[in-house]
Amino acid sequence: QVQLVESGGGLVQPGGSLRLSCAASGRIFMMNSMGWYRQAPGKERELVASISNGGNTNYADSVKGRFTISRDNPKNTVYLQMNSLKPEDTAVYYCNGDFRSSVYSIISRAYWGQGTQVTVSS
């Protein structure tokens, strides 16, 4: 029953920056590990960055040093700061993760949201 809404995408020039937001809403007792994914045309959806409950982060090699994932638990929101954007970063970006609706519920993934389009082009 968790709804995910991604925002912040747009058209930017190579070398530019964007900050994506992922707002989770619904019955949320706990938001656990979260991640940002992207899917380019003709390619599989891939994990770009993840962040644990404790704030530990991991990044795909293709974005290391350029992207930063963060979270704001009171707001049930996850962010992705993207710098030095390249044309190959062009994709629809999604977020998802593990949620608990109550202390008695099992940890489960949310349904995919609509994503937000990021286009890097000159």
Summary of the structure (lengths in Angstrom):
residues: 122
radius of gyration: 14.2
end to end distance: 39.8
largest distance: 50.7
contacts: 364
relative contact order: 0.33
helix: 5%
strand: 52%
